[in-house]
Amino acid sequence: MRALERVKAFISHEAYIGLRNLLEMRLYGKPFERKNISSKVAVAYSGGSDSTATLEILRWAGFDAIPVTAKLPQMSEDTIKKIKEKGAILVDVPGYLEEMERLMNKRAPICGRCHSMVMSAVEKKAKEIGAEILASGDMLSVGSGSIYYNGNIVILNLPAFLALNKKILLEILGWKDYKLSYGCPLWREAVKRAPIMKRFAIQRVLRELRAGALTKDMARELIIDILKA
């Protein structure tokens, strides 16, 4: 709750109330009357379970939640089609492929740089459409890191903000037969060149397990998938 109070000055009153209602419902089971909230929230949307659940929760709560997706070369046409069905705005990421190729040629990790480039492009579009909040499906950034003002826009890592783990997110979506897999096609290509990247991926999964974001069975499934890559 303190983290929400720290960003109160940077968002509209109705957005603050909407987020507080969600938080109080999660913490105390306190119901609230859902109303349309005019404040725009951009959602960094990949089409995966975490970002989809984030989008659905915000829309359910009444927010004008707009999915914004970075169009990346490794995305399949089927993925792009599903993303468009959610009403997503597609944005380009300047210099993305060149930067990924540079890192892959050096056998360097790509995920951190990929994430920063994607979020930069999505944040730029969020500001262009007048969003006051940019939400993501990050489950790890707990406490003050779950919602904060970055000097440009309020960043909301909704699953972390509401202490929702992967199991709960899948239950919210009703995705009973969802198959867990780690990484995108580009990561799988990169790991062929630099197998040591599997170690970093496993460390990421173990961090999510320790944080309670994943169950033991989910972590095991992901680690097996990483080792097979």
PyMOL CGO cylinders between C-alpha atoms (Angstrom):
from pymol import cmd
from pymol.cgo import CYLINDER

trace = [
    CYLINDER, 0.00, 0.00, 0.00, 2.91, 2.37, 0.73, 0.3, 1, 1, 1, 1, 1, 1,
    CYLINDER, 2.91, 2.37, 0.73, 4.23, 1.89, -2.79, 0.3, 1, 1, 1, 1, 1, 1,
    CYLINDER, 4.23, 1.89, -2.79, 0.87, 3.00, -4.19, 0.3, 1, 1, 1, 1, 1, 1,
    CYLINDER, 0.87, 3.00, -4.19, 0.86, 6.07, -1.97, 0.3, 1, 1, 1, 1, 1, 1,
    CYLINDER, 0.86, 6.07, -1.97, 4.25, 7.08, -3.35, 0.3, 1, 1, 1, 1, 1, 1,
    CYLINDER, 4.25, 7.08, -3.35, 2.90, 7.36, -6.90, 0.3, 1, 1, 1, 1, 1, 1,
    CYLINDER, 2.90, 7.36, -6.90, -0.41, 8.96, -5.95, 0.3, 1, 1, 1, 1, 1, 1,
    CYLINDER, -0.41, 8.96, -5.95, 0.73, 12.41, -7.13, 0.3, 1, 1, 1, 1, 1, 1,
    CYLINDER, 0.73, 12.41, -7.13, 1.55, 11.09, -10.61, 0.3, 1, 1, 1, 1, 1, 1,
    CYLINDER, 1.55, 11.09, -10.61, -1.78, 9.44, -11.48, 0.3, 1, 1, 1, 1, 1, 1,
    CYLINDER, -1.78, 9.44, -11.48, -5.40, 10.57, -11.56, 0.3, 1, 1, 1, 1, 1, 1,
    CYLINDER, -5.40, 10.57, -11.56, -7.55, 10.16, -8.47, 0.3, 1, 1, 1, 1, 1, 1,
    CYLINDER, -7.55, 10.16, -8.47, -9.80, 7.61, -10.17, 0.3, 1, 1, 1, 1, 1, 1,
    CYLINDER, -9.80, 7.61, -10.17, -6.78, 5.54, -11.24, 0.3, 1, 1, 1, 1, 1, 1,
    CYLINDER, -6.78, 5.54, -11.24, -5.49, 5.65, -7.66, 0.3, 1, 1, 1, 1, 1, 1,
    CYLINDER, -5.49, 5.65, -7.66, -8.87, 4.52, -6.32, 0.3, 1, 1, 1, 1, 1, 1,
    CYLINDER, -8.87, 4.52, -6.32, -9.08, 1.76, -8.92, 0.3, 1, 1, 1, 1, 1, 1,
    CYLINDER, -9.08, 1.76, -8.92, -5.68, 0.37, -7.96, 0.3, 1, 1, 1, 1, 1, 1,
    CYLINDER, -5.68, 0.37, -7.96, -6.43, 0.71, -4.26, 0.3, 1, 1, 1, 1, 1, 1,
    CYLINDER, -6.43, 0.71, -4.26, -9.68, -1.20, -4.75, 0.3, 1, 1, 1, 1, 1, 1,
    CYLINDER, -9.68, -1.20, -4.75, -7.83, -4.04, -6.46, 0.3, 1, 1, 1, 1, 1, 1,
    CYLINDER, -7.83, -4.04, -6.46, -5.21, -4.12, -3.72, 0.3, 1, 1, 1, 1, 1, 1,
    CYLINDER, -5.21, -4.12, -3.72, -7.76, -4.12, -0.89, 0.3, 1, 1, 1, 1, 1, 1,
    CYLINDER, -7.76, -4.12, -0.89, -9.74, -6.88, -2.58, 0.3, 1, 1, 1, 1, 1, 1,
    CYLINDER, -9.74, -6.88, -2.58, -6.57, -8.94, -2.86, 0.3, 1, 1, 1, 1, 1, 1,
    CYLINDER, -6.57, -8.94, -2.86, -5.38, -8.23, 0.69, 0.3, 1, 1, 1, 1, 1, 1,
    CYLINDER, -5.38, -8.23, 0.69, -8.64, -8.24, 2.61, 0.3, 1, 1, 1, 1, 1, 1,
    CYLINDER, -8.64, -8.24, 2.61, -11.23, -9.74, 0.26, 0.3, 1, 1, 1, 1, 1, 1,
    CYLINDER, -11.23, -9.74, 0.26, -13.00, -6.38, 0.23, 0.3, 1, 1, 1, 1, 1, 1,
    CYLINDER, -13.00, -6.38, 0.23, -15.48, -6.15, -2.68, 0.3, 1, 1, 1, 1, 1, 1,
    CYLINDER, -15.48, -6.15, -2.68, -15.90, -2.95, -4.66, 0.3, 1, 1, 1, 1, 1, 1,
    CYLINDER, -15.90, -2.95, -4.66, -18.29, -1.50, -7.20, 0.3, 1, 1, 1, 1, 1, 1,
    CYLINDER, -18.29, -1.50, -7.20, -16.70, -1.67, -10.62, 0.3, 1, 1, 1, 1, 1, 1,
    CYLINDER, -16.70, -1.67, -10.62, -16.95, 1.49, -12.69, 0.3, 1, 1, 1, 1, 1, 1,
    CYLINDER, -16.95, 1.49, -12.69, -15.41, 2.61, -15.94, 0.3, 1, 1, 1, 1, 1, 1,
    CYLINDER, -15.41, 2.61, -15.94, -12.15, 4.44, -15.31, 0.3, 1, 1, 1, 1, 1, 1,
    CYLINDER, -12.15, 4.44, -15.31, -11.24, 6.94, -18.00, 0.3, 1, 1, 1, 1, 1, 1,
    CYLINDER, -11.24, 6.94, -18.00, -7.52, 6.92, -17.19, 0.3, 1, 1, 1, 1, 1, 1,
    CYLINDER, -7.52, 6.92, -17.19, -5.56, 5.07, -19.86, 0.3, 1, 1, 1, 1, 1, 1,
    CYLINDER, -5.56, 5.07, -19.86, -3.25, 2.25, -18.89, 0.3, 1, 1, 1, 1, 1, 1,
    CYLINDER, -3.25, 2.25, -18.89, -0.89, 0.87, -21.52, 0.3, 1, 1, 1, 1, 1, 1,
    CYLINDER, -0.89, 0.87, -21.52, -0.06, -2.80, -21.05, 0.3, 1, 1, 1, 1, 1, 1,
    CYLINDER, -0.06, -2.80, -21.05, 3.26, -4.14, -22.33, 0.3, 1, 1, 1, 1, 1, 1,
    CYLINDER, 3.26, -4.14, -22.33, 1.68, -7.08, -24.09, 0.3, 1, 1, 1, 1, 1, 1,
    CYLINDER, 1.68, -7.08, -24.09, 3.38, -10.20, -25.43, 0.3, 1, 1, 1, 1, 1, 1,
    CYLINDER, 3.38, -10.20, -25.43, 0.37, -12.49, -25.67, 0.3, 1, 1, 1, 1, 1, 1,
    CYLINDER, 0.37, -12.49, -25.67, 1.72, -14.76, -22.93, 0.3, 1, 1, 1, 1, 1, 1,
    CYLINDER, 1.72, -14.76, -22.93, -0.08, -15.70, -19.74, 0.3, 1, 1, 1, 1, 1, 1,
    CYLINDER, -0.08, -15.70, -19.74, 1.39, -12.97, -17.50, 0.3, 1, 1, 1, 1, 1, 1,
    CYLINDER, 1.39, -12.97, -17.50, 0.65, -10.01, -19.76, 0.3, 1, 1, 1, 1, 1, 1,
    CYLINDER, 0.65, -10.01, -19.76, -2.73, -11.42, -20.82, 0.3, 1, 1, 1, 1, 1, 1,
    CYLINDER, -2.73, -11.42, -20.82, -3.83, -11.83, -17.20, 0.3, 1, 1, 1, 1, 1, 1,
    CYLINDER, -3.83, -11.83, -17.20, -2.59, -8.30, -16.46, 0.3, 1, 1, 1, 1, 1, 1,
    CYLINDER, -2.59, -8.30, -16.46, -4.68, -6.95, -19.33, 0.3, 1, 1, 1, 1, 1, 1,
    CYLINDER, -4.68, -6.95, -19.33, -7.79, -8.89, -18.29, 0.3, 1, 1, 1, 1, 1, 1,
    CYLINDER, -7.79, -8.89, -18.29, -7.55, -7.90, -14.61, 0.3, 1, 1, 1, 1, 1, 1,
    CYLINDER, -7.55, -7.90, -14.61, -7.21, -4.21, -15.44, 0.3, 1, 1, 1, 1, 1, 1,
    CYLINDER, -7.21, -4.21, -15.44, -10.11, -4.32, -17.89, 0.3, 1, 1, 1, 1, 1, 1,
    CYLINDER, -10.11, -4.32, -17.89, -12.23, -6.23, -15.38, 0.3, 1, 1, 1, 1, 1, 1,
    CYLINDER, -12.23, -6.23, -15.38, -11.51, -3.52, -12.80, 0.3, 1, 1, 1, 1, 1, 1,
    CYLINDER, -11.51, -3.52, -12.80, -12.77, -0.85, -15.22, 0.3, 1, 1, 1, 1, 1, 1,
    CYLINDER, -12.77, -0.85, -15.22, -9.51, 0.58, -16.54, 0.3, 1, 1, 1, 1, 1, 1,
    CYLINDER, -9.51, 0.58, -16.54, -9.14, 1.68, -20.15, 0.3, 1, 1, 1, 1, 1, 1,
    CYLINDER, -9.14, 1.68, -20.15, -6.34, -0.84, -20.67, 0.3, 1, 1, 1, 1, 1, 1,
    CYLINDER, -6.34, -0.84, -20.67, -4.65, -0.73, -24.07, 0.3, 1, 1, 1, 1, 1, 1,
    CYLINDER, -4.65, -0.73, -24.07, -2.24, -3.50, -25.05, 0.3, 1, 1, 1, 1, 1, 1,
    CYLINDER, -2.24, -3.50, -25.05, 0.95, -2.30, -26.72, 0.3, 1, 1, 1, 1, 1, 1,
    CYLINDER, 0.95, -2.30, -26.72, 3.15, -4.91, -28.37, 0.3, 1, 1, 1, 1, 1, 1,
    CYLINDER, 3.15, -4.91, -28.37, 6.67, -4.61, -29.69, 0.3, 1, 1, 1, 1, 1, 1,
    CYLINDER, 6.67, -4.61, -29.69, 6.72, -6.23, -33.13, 0.3, 1, 1, 1, 1, 1, 1,
    CYLINDER, 6.72, -6.23, -33.13, 9.80, -8.44, -33.11, 0.3, 1, 1, 1, 1, 1, 1,
    CYLINDER, 9.80, -8.44, -33.11, 11.26, -10.51, -35.95, 0.3, 1, 1, 1, 1, 1, 1,
    CYLINDER, 11.26, -10.51, -35.95, 10.97, -13.76, -33.98, 0.3, 1, 1, 1, 1, 1, 1,
    CYLINDER, 10.97, -13.76, -33.98, 7.18, -13.43, -33.59, 0.3, 1, 1, 1, 1, 1, 1,
    CYLINDER, 7.18, -13.43, -33.59, 5.12, -15.86, -35.66, 0.3, 1, 1, 1, 1, 1, 1,
    CYLINDER, 5.12, -15.86, -35.66, 2.18, -14.75, -37.81, 0.3, 1, 1, 1, 1, 1, 1,
    CYLINDER, 2.18, -14.75, -37.81, -0.13, -16.75, -35.53, 0.3, 1, 1, 1, 1, 1, 1,
    CYLINDER, -0.13, -16.75, -35.53, 1.14, -14.85, -32.49, 0.3, 1, 1, 1, 1, 1, 1,
    CYLINDER, 1.14, -14.85, -32.49, 0.69, -11.50, -34.23, 0.3, 1, 1, 1, 1, 1, 1,
    CYLINDER, 0.69, -11.50, -34.23, -2.86, -12.49, -35.24, 0.3, 1, 1, 1, 1, 1, 1,
    CYLINDER, -2.86, -12.49, -35.24, -3.78, -13.39, -31.64, 0.3, 1, 1, 1, 1, 1, 1,
    CYLINDER, -3.78, -13.39, -31.64, -2.25, -10.16, -30.37, 0.3, 1, 1, 1, 1, 1, 1,
    CYLINDER, -2.25, -10.16, -30.37, -4.23, -8.09, -32.86, 0.3, 1, 1, 1, 1, 1, 1,
    CYLINDER, -4.23, -8.09, -32.86, -7.43, -9.84, -31.73, 0.3, 1, 1, 1, 1, 1, 1,
    CYLINDER, -7.43, -9.84, -31.73, -6.84, -8.30, -28.30, 0.3, 1, 1, 1, 1, 1, 1,
    CYLINDER, -6.84, -8.30, -28.30, -6.78, -4.85, -29.91, 0.3, 1, 1, 1, 1, 1, 1,
    CYLINDER, -6.78, -4.85, -29.91, -3.05, -4.40, -29.48, 0.3, 1, 1, 1, 1, 1, 1,
    CYLINDER, -3.05, -4.40, -29.48, -1.09, -1.52, -30.92, 0.3, 1, 1, 1, 1, 1, 1,
    CYLINDER, -1.09, -1.52, -30.92, 2.05, -2.82, -32.63, 0.3, 1, 1, 1, 1, 1, 1,
    CYLINDER, 2.05, -2.82, -32.63, 5.23, -0.76, -32.35, 0.3, 1, 1, 1, 1, 1, 1,
    CYLINDER, 5.23, -0.76, -32.35, 8.61, -1.14, -34.01, 0.3, 1, 1, 1, 1, 1, 1,
    CYLINDER, 8.61, -1.14, -34.01, 11.82, -1.35, -32.00, 0.3, 1, 1, 1, 1, 1, 1,
    CYLINDER, 11.82, -1.35, -32.00, 14.50, 0.65, -33.88, 0.3, 1, 1, 1, 1, 1, 1,
    CYLINDER, 14.50, 0.65, -33.88, 17.80, -1.17, -34.28, 0.3, 1, 1, 1, 1, 1, 1,
    CYLINDER, 17.80, -1.17, -34.28, 16.53, -4.28, -32.53, 0.3, 1, 1, 1, 1, 1, 1,
    CYLINDER, 16.53, -4.28, -32.53, 17.72, -6.98, -34.90, 0.3, 1, 1, 1, 1, 1, 1,
    CYLINDER, 17.72, -6.98, -34.90, 21.13, -5.37, -35.36, 0.3, 1, 1, 1, 1, 1, 1,
    CYLINDER, 21.13, -5.37, -35.36, 21.64, -5.15, -31.59, 0.3, 1, 1, 1, 1, 1, 1,
    CYLINDER, 21.64, -5.15, -31.59, 20.55, -8.74, -31.03, 0.3, 1, 1, 1, 1, 1, 1,
    CYLINDER, 20.55, -8.74, -31.03, 22.88, -9.95, -33.80, 0.3, 1, 1, 1, 1, 1, 1,
    CYLINDER, 22.88, -9.95, -33.80, 25.75, -7.98, -32.26, 0.3, 1, 1, 1, 1, 1, 1,
    CYLINDER, 25.75, -7.98, -32.26, 25.20, -9.61, -28.87, 0.3, 1, 1, 1, 1, 1, 1,
    CYLINDER, 25.20, -9.61, -28.87, 24.70, -13.08, -30.33, 0.3, 1, 1, 1, 1, 1, 1,
    CYLINDER, 24.70, -13.08, -30.33, 27.91, -12.79, -32.34, 0.3, 1, 1, 1, 1, 1, 1,
    CYLINDER, 27.91, -12.79, -32.34, 29.70, -11.99, -29.08, 0.3, 1, 1, 1, 1, 1, 1,
    CYLINDER, 29.70, -11.99, -29.08, 27.91, -14.93, -27.41, 0.3, 1, 1, 1, 1, 1, 1,
    CYLINDER, 27.91, -14.93, -27.41, 26.57, -12.46, -24.87, 0.3, 1, 1, 1, 1, 1, 1,
    CYLINDER, 26.57, -12.46, -24.87, 23.21, -12.71, -23.05, 0.3, 1, 1, 1, 1, 1, 1,
    CYLINDER, 23.21, -12.71, -23.05, 20.41, -11.05, -24.99, 0.3, 1, 1, 1, 1, 1, 1,
    CYLINDER, 20.41, -11.05, -24.99, 17.40, -11.08, -22.65, 0.3, 1, 1, 1, 1, 1, 1,
    CYLINDER, 17.40, -11.08, -22.65, 18.24, -8.02, -20.56, 0.3, 1, 1, 1, 1, 1, 1,
    CYLINDER, 18.24, -8.02, -20.56, 19.00, -5.84, -23.58, 0.3, 1, 1, 1, 1, 1, 1,
    CYLINDER, 19.00, -5.84, -23.58, 15.95, -7.16, -25.43, 0.3, 1, 1, 1, 1, 1, 1,
    CYLINDER, 15.95, -7.16, -25.43, 13.73, -6.28, -22.47, 0.3, 1, 1, 1, 1, 1, 1,
    CYLINDER, 13.73, -6.28, -22.47, 15.11, -2.75, -22.13, 0.3, 1, 1, 1, 1, 1, 1,
    CYLINDER, 15.11, -2.75, -22.13, 14.72, -2.02, -25.86, 0.3, 1, 1, 1, 1, 1, 1,
    CYLINDER, 14.72, -2.02, -25.86, 11.17, -3.40, -25.94, 0.3, 1, 1, 1, 1, 1, 1,
    CYLINDER, 11.17, -3.40, -25.94, 10.08, -1.48, -22.84, 0.3, 1, 1, 1, 1, 1, 1,
    CYLINDER, 10.08, -1.48, -22.84, 11.61, 1.74, -24.18, 0.3, 1, 1, 1, 1, 1, 1,
    CYLINDER, 11.61, 1.74, -24.18, 9.59, 1.44, -27.41, 0.3, 1, 1, 1, 1, 1, 1,
    CYLINDER, 9.59, 1.44, -27.41, 6.41, 0.49, -25.54, 0.3, 1, 1, 1, 1, 1, 1,
    CYLINDER, 6.41, 0.49, -25.54, 6.85, 3.35, -23.06, 0.3, 1, 1, 1, 1, 1, 1,
    CYLINDER, 6.85, 3.35, -23.06, 7.25, 5.83, -25.91, 0.3, 1, 1, 1, 1, 1, 1,
    CYLINDER, 7.25, 5.83, -25.91, 3.96, 4.65, -27.45, 0.3, 1, 1, 1, 1, 1, 1,
    CYLINDER, 3.96, 4.65, -27.45, 2.28, 4.71, -24.02, 0.3, 1, 1, 1, 1, 1, 1,
    CYLINDER, 2.28, 4.71, -24.02, 3.13, 8.39, -23.68, 0.3, 1, 1, 1, 1, 1, 1,
    CYLINDER, 3.13, 8.39, -23.68, 1.94, 9.10, -27.23, 0.3, 1, 1, 1, 1, 1, 1,
    CYLINDER, 1.94, 9.10, -27.23, -1.51, 7.64, -26.54, 0.3, 1, 1, 1, 1, 1, 1,
    CYLINDER, -1.51, 7.64, -26.54, -1.85, 9.56, -23.28, 0.3, 1, 1, 1, 1, 1, 1,
    CYLINDER, -1.85, 9.56, -23.28, -1.44, 6.67, -20.84, 0.3, 1, 1, 1, 1, 1, 1,
    CYLINDER, -1.44, 6.67, -20.84, -0.49, 7.64, -17.30, 0.3, 1, 1, 1, 1, 1, 1,
    CYLINDER, -0.49, 7.64, -17.30, 0.45, 4.09, -16.31, 0.3, 1, 1, 1, 1, 1, 1,
    CYLINDER, 0.45, 4.09, -16.31, 2.47, 1.43, -18.12, 0.3, 1, 1, 1, 1, 1, 1,
    CYLINDER, 2.47, 1.43, -18.12, 1.61, -2.02, -16.78, 0.3, 1, 1, 1, 1, 1, 1,
    CYLINDER, 1.61, -2.02, -16.78, 3.53, -5.25, -17.23, 0.3, 1, 1, 1, 1, 1, 1,
    CYLINDER, 3.53, -5.25, -17.23, 3.14, -8.88, -16.20, 0.3, 1, 1, 1, 1, 1, 1,
    CYLINDER, 3.14, -8.88, -16.20, 6.33, -8.97, -14.12, 0.3, 1, 1, 1, 1, 1, 1,
    CYLINDER, 6.33, -8.97, -14.12, 5.96, -11.18, -11.04, 0.3, 1, 1, 1, 1, 1, 1,
    CYLINDER, 5.96, -11.18, -11.04, 9.35, -10.56, -9.41, 0.3, 1, 1, 1, 1, 1, 1,
    CYLINDER, 9.35, -10.56, -9.41, 9.39, -6.81, -8.66, 0.3, 1, 1, 1, 1, 1, 1,
    CYLINDER, 9.39, -6.81, -8.66, 7.81, -6.90, -5.21, 0.3, 1, 1, 1, 1, 1, 1,
    CYLINDER, 7.81, -6.90, -5.21, 7.31, -4.07, -2.73, 0.3, 1, 1, 1, 1, 1, 1,
    CYLINDER, 7.31, -4.07, -2.73, 8.30, -0.61, -3.90, 0.3, 1, 1, 1, 1, 1, 1,
    CYLINDER, 8.30, -0.61, -3.90, 9.45, -2.10, -7.20, 0.3, 1, 1, 1, 1, 1, 1,
    CYLINDER, 9.45, -2.10, -7.20, 5.94, -3.27, -8.05, 0.3, 1, 1, 1, 1, 1, 1,
    CYLINDER, 5.94, -3.27, -8.05, 4.73, 0.28, -8.77, 0.3, 1, 1, 1, 1, 1, 1,
    CYLINDER, 4.73, 0.28, -8.77, 6.91, 3.36, -9.17, 0.3, 1, 1, 1, 1, 1, 1,
    CYLINDER, 6.91, 3.36, -9.17, 7.38, 6.59, -11.12, 0.3, 1, 1, 1, 1, 1, 1,
    CYLINDER, 7.38, 6.59, -11.12, 10.38, 6.39, -13.43, 0.3, 1, 1, 1, 1, 1, 1,
    CYLINDER, 10.38, 6.39, -13.43, 10.52, 10.12, -14.11, 0.3, 1, 1, 1, 1, 1, 1,
    CYLINDER, 10.52, 10.12, -14.11, 8.38, 9.79, -17.21, 0.3, 1, 1, 1, 1, 1, 1,
    CYLINDER, 8.38, 9.79, -17.21, 5.46, 7.46, -16.44, 0.3, 1, 1, 1, 1, 1, 1,
    CYLINDER, 5.46, 7.46, -16.44, 4.20, 5.24, -13.61, 0.3, 1, 1, 1, 1, 1, 1,
    CYLINDER, 4.20, 5.24, -13.61, 5.34, 1.63, -14.05, 0.3, 1, 1, 1, 1, 1, 1,
    CYLINDER, 5.34, 1.63, -14.05, 2.97, -0.99, -12.64, 0.3, 1, 1, 1, 1, 1, 1,
    CYLINDER, 2.97, -0.99, -12.64, 4.10, -4.61, -12.43, 0.3, 1, 1, 1, 1, 1, 1,
    CYLINDER, 4.10, -4.61, -12.43, 0.60, -5.85, -11.70, 0.3, 1, 1, 1, 1, 1, 1,
    CYLINDER, 0.60, -5.85, -11.70, 1.14, -9.50, -10.68, 0.3, 1, 1, 1, 1, 1, 1,
    CYLINDER, 1.14, -9.50, -10.68, 3.87, -8.42, -8.25, 0.3, 1, 1, 1, 1, 1, 1,
    CYLINDER, 3.87, -8.42, -8.25, 1.70, -5.52, -7.04, 0.3, 1, 1, 1, 1, 1, 1,
    CYLINDER, 1.70, -5.52, -7.04, -1.14, -7.93, -6.22, 0.3, 1, 1, 1, 1, 1, 1,
    CYLINDER, -1.14, -7.93, -6.22, 1.14, -10.84, -5.18, 0.3, 1, 1, 1, 1, 1, 1,
    CYLINDER, 1.14, -10.84, -5.18, -0.24, -13.09, -7.93, 0.3, 1, 1, 1, 1, 1, 1,
    CYLINDER, -0.24, -13.09, -7.93, 1.87, -16.06, -8.96, 0.3, 1, 1, 1, 1, 1, 1,
    CYLINDER, 1.87, -16.06, -8.96, 1.82, -17.97, -12.24, 0.3, 1, 1, 1, 1, 1, 1,
    CYLINDER, 1.82, -17.97, -12.24, -0.61, -20.59, -10.91, 0.3, 1, 1, 1, 1, 1, 1,
    CYLINDER, -0.61, -20.59, -10.91, -3.15, -17.92, -9.94, 0.3, 1, 1, 1, 1, 1, 1,
    CYLINDER, -3.15, -17.92, -9.94, -2.73, -16.07, -13.24, 0.3, 1, 1, 1, 1, 1, 1,
    CYLINDER, -2.73, -16.07, -13.24, -3.46, -19.24, -15.20, 0.3, 1, 1, 1, 1, 1, 1,
    CYLINDER, -3.46, -19.24, -15.20, -6.51, -19.91, -13.03, 0.3, 1, 1, 1, 1, 1, 1,
    CYLINDER, -6.51, -19.91, -13.03, -7.79, -16.38, -13.68, 0.3, 1, 1, 1, 1, 1, 1,
    CYLINDER, -7.79, -16.38, -13.68, -7.43, -16.97, -17.42, 0.3, 1, 1, 1, 1, 1, 1,
    CYLINDER, -7.43, -16.97, -17.42, -8.87, -20.47, -17.28, 0.3, 1, 1, 1, 1, 1, 1,
    CYLINDER, -8.87, -20.47, -17.28, -5.88, -21.80, -19.21, 0.3, 1, 1, 1, 1, 1, 1,
    CYLINDER, -5.88, -21.80, -19.21, -5.94, -25.34, -17.80, 0.3, 1, 1, 1, 1, 1, 1,
    CYLINDER, -5.94, -25.34, -17.80, -3.78, -26.98, -20.48, 0.3, 1, 1, 1, 1, 1, 1,
    CYLINDER, -3.78, -26.98, -20.48, -1.21, -24.19, -20.84, 0.3, 1, 1, 1, 1, 1, 1,
    CYLINDER, -1.21, -24.19, -20.84, 2.19, -25.60, -21.73, 0.3, 1, 1, 1, 1, 1, 1,
    CYLINDER, 2.19, -25.60, -21.73, 5.08, -23.84, -20.05, 0.3, 1, 1, 1, 1, 1, 1,
    CYLINDER, 5.08, -23.84, -20.05, 8.15, -23.10, -22.13, 0.3, 1, 1, 1, 1, 1, 1,
    CYLINDER, 8.15, -23.10, -22.13, 11.13, -20.83, -21.57, 0.3, 1, 1, 1, 1, 1, 1,
    CYLINDER, 11.13, -20.83, -21.57, 12.28, -18.10, -23.88, 0.3, 1, 1, 1, 1, 1, 1,
    CYLINDER, 12.28, -18.10, -23.88, 11.46, -17.00, -27.40, 0.3, 1, 1, 1, 1, 1, 1,
    CYLINDER, 11.46, -17.00, -27.40, 12.76, -18.43, -30.70, 0.3, 1, 1, 1, 1, 1, 1,
    CYLINDER, 12.76, -18.43, -30.70, 15.55, -15.83, -30.73, 0.3, 1, 1, 1, 1, 1, 1,
    CYLINDER, 15.55, -15.83, -30.73, 16.71, -16.93, -27.27, 0.3, 1, 1, 1, 1, 1, 1,
    CYLINDER, 16.71, -16.93, -27.27, 16.77, -20.53, -28.48, 0.3, 1, 1, 1, 1, 1, 1,
    CYLINDER, 16.77, -20.53, -28.48, 18.91, -19.50, -31.43, 0.3, 1, 1, 1, 1, 1, 1,
    CYLINDER, 18.91, -19.50, -31.43, 21.24, -17.54, -29.14, 0.3, 1, 1, 1, 1, 1, 1,
    CYLINDER, 21.24, -17.54, -29.14, 21.61, -20.42, -26.70, 0.3, 1, 1, 1, 1, 1, 1,
    CYLINDER, 21.61, -20.42, -26.70, 22.79, -22.70, -29.51, 0.3, 1, 1, 1, 1, 1, 1,
    CYLINDER, 22.79, -22.70, -29.51, 25.70, -20.32, -30.02, 0.3, 1, 1, 1, 1, 1, 1,
    CYLINDER, 25.70, -20.32, -30.02, 26.35, -19.84, -26.31, 0.3, 1, 1, 1, 1, 1, 1,
    CYLINDER, 26.35, -19.84, -26.31, 25.05, -22.77, -24.21, 0.3, 1, 1, 1, 1, 1, 1,
    CYLINDER, 25.05, -22.77, -24.21, 26.21, -21.02, -21.03, 0.3, 1, 1, 1, 1, 1, 1,
    CYLINDER, 26.21, -21.02, -21.03, 23.11, -18.84, -21.36, 0.3, 1, 1, 1, 1, 1, 1,
    CYLINDER, 23.11, -18.84, -21.36, 21.13, -21.83, -20.08, 0.3, 1, 1, 1, 1, 1, 1,
    CYLINDER, 21.13, -21.83, -20.08, 22.74, -21.24, -16.69, 0.3, 1, 1, 1, 1, 1, 1,
    CYLINDER, 22.74, -21.24, -16.69, 21.39, -17.67, -16.55, 0.3, 1, 1, 1, 1, 1, 1,
    CYLINDER, 21.39, -17.67, -16.55, 17.94, -18.91, -17.58, 0.3, 1, 1, 1, 1, 1, 1,
    CYLINDER, 17.94, -18.91, -17.58, 17.91, -21.54, -14.85, 0.3, 1, 1, 1, 1, 1, 1,
    CYLINDER, 17.91, -21.54, -14.85, 19.00, -18.93, -12.31, 0.3, 1, 1, 1, 1, 1, 1,
    CYLINDER, 19.00, -18.93, -12.31, 16.05, -16.77, -13.41, 0.3, 1, 1, 1, 1, 1, 1,
    CYLINDER, 16.05, -16.77, -13.41, 13.64, -19.68, -12.90, 0.3, 1, 1, 1, 1, 1, 1,
    CYLINDER, 13.64, -19.68, -12.90, 15.09, -20.39, -9.45, 0.3, 1, 1, 1, 1, 1, 1,
    CYLINDER, 15.09, -20.39, -9.45, 14.68, -16.72, -8.47, 0.3, 1, 1, 1, 1, 1, 1,
    CYLINDER, 14.68, -16.72, -8.47, 11.02, -16.91, -9.48, 0.3, 1, 1, 1, 1, 1, 1,
    CYLINDER, 11.02, -16.91, -9.48, 10.64, -20.13, -7.50, 0.3, 1, 1, 1, 1, 1, 1,
    CYLINDER, 10.64, -20.13, -7.50, 12.19, -18.60, -4.36, 0.3, 1, 1, 1, 1, 1, 1,
    CYLINDER, 12.19, -18.60, -4.36, 9.95, -15.55, -4.76, 0.3, 1, 1, 1, 1, 1, 1,
    CYLINDER, 9.95, -15.55, -4.76, 6.86, -17.76, -4.90, 0.3, 1, 1, 1, 1, 1, 1,
    CYLINDER, 6.86, -17.76, -4.90, 6.06, -16.73, -8.47, 0.3, 1, 1, 1, 1, 1, 1,
    CYLINDER, 6.06, -16.73, -8.47, 6.32, -20.35, -9.64, 0.3, 1, 1, 1, 1, 1, 1,
    CYLINDER, 6.32, -20.35, -9.64, 5.36, -23.67, -8.09, 0.3, 1, 1, 1, 1, 1, 1,
    CYLINDER, 5.36, -23.67, -8.09, 7.99, -26.41, -7.81, 0.3, 1, 1, 1, 1, 1, 1,
    CYLINDER, 7.99, -26.41, -7.81, 6.33, -28.35, -10.63, 0.3, 1, 1, 1, 1, 1, 1,
    CYLINDER, 6.33, -28.35, -10.63, 6.34, -25.27, -12.89, 0.3, 1, 1, 1, 1, 1, 1,
    CYLINDER, 6.34, -25.27, -12.89, 9.99, -24.57, -12.13, 0.3, 1, 1, 1, 1, 1, 1,
    CYLINDER, 9.99, -24.57, -12.13, 10.90, -28.18, -12.88, 0.3, 1, 1, 1, 1, 1, 1,
    CYLINDER, 10.90, -28.18, -12.88, 9.02, -28.07, -16.19, 0.3, 1, 1, 1, 1, 1, 1,
    CYLINDER, 9.02, -28.07, -16.19, 10.77, -24.85, -17.21, 0.3, 1, 1, 1, 1, 1, 1,
    CYLINDER, 10.77, -24.85, -17.21, 14.22, -26.08, -16.24, 0.3, 1, 1, 1, 1, 1, 1,
    CYLINDER, 14.22, -26.08, -16.24, 13.74, -29.26, -18.27, 0.3, 1, 1, 1, 1, 1, 1,
    CYLINDER, 13.74, -29.26, -18.27, 12.66, -27.12, -21.22, 0.3, 1, 1, 1, 1, 1, 1,
    CYLINDER, 12.66, -27.12, -21.22, 15.77, -24.94, -20.83, 0.3, 1, 1, 1, 1, 1, 1,
    CYLINDER, 15.77, -24.94, -20.83, 18.07, -27.96, -20.74, 0.3, 1, 1, 1, 1, 1, 1,
    CYLINDER, 18.07, -27.96, -20.74, 16.48, -29.31, -23.92, 0.3, 1, 1, 1, 1, 1, 1,
    CYLINDER, 16.48, -29.31, -23.92, 16.94, -26.02, -25.81, 0.3, 1, 1, 1, 1, 1, 1,
]
cmd.load_cgo(trace, "trace")
